[in-house]
Amino acid sequence: MTQYTFALMDTRVVAGPLRRFTADVFVGAGLAAADAAIVADALVWANLRGMDSHGVARVPGYVEWMRRGDINVKPHMLVSMEAPAVVLLDADRAAGPVAMTSAMHHAVRKAGEAGVGLVFVRATTHTAALGYYTLIAAREGMAGLAFAASTPLMAYHGARAPGVSTTPISIALPGGDRDPLLLDMSTSLIAMGKLVQARRTGEPLPEGAALDAEGRPTTDAKQAVTPLPVGGPKGSGLALMVECLTSLVLGNPIAAEVLEQTERGARHRQNCLALAIDVGRFGDPQMFDREARRLVRVLKALPRAAGVDEILMPGERGRRTFERRTREGIPLPASVVTELSKVADALGVTMLGA
Amino acid sequence: MTQYTFALMDTRVVAGPLRRFTADVFVGAGLAAADAAIVADALVWANLRGMDSHGVARVPGYVEWMRRGDINVKPHMLVSMEAPAVVLLDADRAAGPVAMTSAMHHAVRKAGEAGVGLVFVRATTHTAALGYYTLIAAREGMAGLAFAASTPLMAYHGARAPGVSTTPISIALPGGDRDPLLLDMSTSLIAMGKLVQARRTGEPLPEGAALDAEGRPTTDAKQAVTPLPVGGPKGSGLALMVECLTSLVLGNPIAAEVLEQTERGARHRQNCLALAIDVGRFGDPQMFDREARRLVRVLKALPRAAGVDEILMPGERGRRTFERRTREGIPLPASVVTELSKVADALGVTMLGA
């Protein structure tokens, strides 16, 4: 059995060993080695980008879903419909990163043939950070878009209870010699992960970000349970449309099943959409690069709001964090290390230093 | 010369004559009759739906753009690239509704052939309400999506000056025997049109909706000039990605040209994207209908927030307004009637009762 040692003194770990450790844990939970490597890479990528709520802190949850069978460790993923520009991928409850990576590769292939490629992913599971997949398209010189429909944790506008999912949306654009522009957002004002984090630290939440258990607006992180949609009807409207466009189109509803507390609703599920656009067919990629650099320069030179040091582009903070954490390691809270170590132990993977 | 009489006593006008009057004004400004009918229908549709900021109040502005040549009244629209699932439509500065209607029909045709159809519209002009076009797809049993990039009027997150456009986004889903679900939103917290309206009435704005001329946050409608993005970096990130995905991909940049105050930036322009998805290929349309009705029922039954009488679905308020205004007429403020009458007079179209 492989043993892993992490430099826990400063609670920073190097990405490579963390990735291999994470993959080994998933292999221990029953995943094929190739699939485990994809899931581990997606989670550690999120940590490197600073999205710790979508990183290895998810490992215990994923392992529990594998144990319960919500994540199928031996899925038979199937292209059950294909047309010139589209693919329907029946994911058979595969780990989200396995299904979504396959989906975006199909989308890129279709876009290469037809100009645009659209893939619906039916019955997948937690996708981690969507930017991981839209960047697959961007690295091929294409635009990538992805939506995911998940468990309804966010309030629907006008309601004081959850009704729709926080619904991640990601768009990436090719970078050429620049870095790709990468938008990766939820439709809630603050992400569920940040709400959970704030609950731990007790840091007050912004106005309009959350409801308490009684459904009353609150800025007290300790009382906050339900995130609110960004822009009221806009955020919850987008979330509803994504549930309809994926889950309902694919005949695999999530929100209604959970809200009606059916047996099916008790299982963790997601449905997703991956879209790639072969943007090089519509204009000169070099001109795009030049104009993107120009637009970034112009926006960054705008007069700044009070207290703002720098105007940032979508994905810029994440890229900087990625570079820093690649050099300096990923900071892991002791609680996460303890959890990981416990889960690993139970699967016969030993983490030294924990 | 045709003369039009509107019932001005109660400042309500019937849609049919208003549509014909509006079309006649555009014919007077040089538009072909068929194109004028499309533009008039799109504007009056917005009025019927209650989106008065995108209705006939725009006629004087459109006529002025036609006079200046920003809107080309005799455009040679050209499909300059076509692949199995995509079309590039060079709109030659056509009136937005003419270009976008054509674009969505191309998208629906492509989706019928390939599963998904994507159309980029290069160098079009003000598109009015995007929902008008996404509904074209929904009526064909398809999902419709549309984005538009326009003049940068909205603050980019962190800046105290405009940097990106308020960027409309629309998604429509087929209705079967229900009404289509229709999301039609801007990426600003409140739309520019509502900001202008509030400036007139003096009604206070919500926190975080606008900046004053100095770039300071304000809730005073009289002082508000620059709308703020919904969710800070989320709204302005979406807007930036739409400018890149349309204007920069198509080599027809808008934001940077306006912000750098170039000659090209002084001309009104838009670039758009229309997408249709043949959702019936991915699942049973009858099950979709059934599940959509179920989800709507479940969401409407959620416990309501304080002060909320009813939980509304995307497009529901607009549909009700449409039905009411179809029956009872479209309320037009006297100032709009006066403006319309003035523009009409100058073009040899007479509006009686004004």
Interface residues (C-beta under 8 A of the other chain):
Chain A: M81 A83 P84 A85 V86 L88 K110 E113 A114 G115 V116 G117 L118 F120 A143 A155 Y156 H157 G158 A159 R160 A161 G163 V164 I171 L173 L181 L183 M185 L189 E207 G215 R216 V230 G231 P233 K234 G235 G237 L238 L240 M241 E243 C244 L245 S247 L248 V249 L250 G251 P253 A255 A256 L259 E260 L275 I277 D278 V279 R281 F282 G283 D284 M287 F288 E291 A292 R294 L295 V298 L299 L302 P303 R304 A305 A306 V308 E310 I311 L312 M313 P314
Chain B: M81 A83 P84 A85 V86 L88 K110 E113 A114 G115 V116 G117 L118 F120 A143 A155 Y156 H157 G158 A159 R160 A161 G163 V164 I171 L173 L181 L183 M185 L189 E207 G215 R216 V230 G231 P233 K234 G235 G237 L238 L240 M241 E243 C244 L245 S247 L248 V249 L250 G251 P253 A255 A256 L259 E260 L275 I277 D278 V279 R281 F282 G283 D284 M287 F288 E291 A292 R294 L295 V298 L299 L302 P303 R304 A305 A306 V308 E310 I311 L312 M313 P314
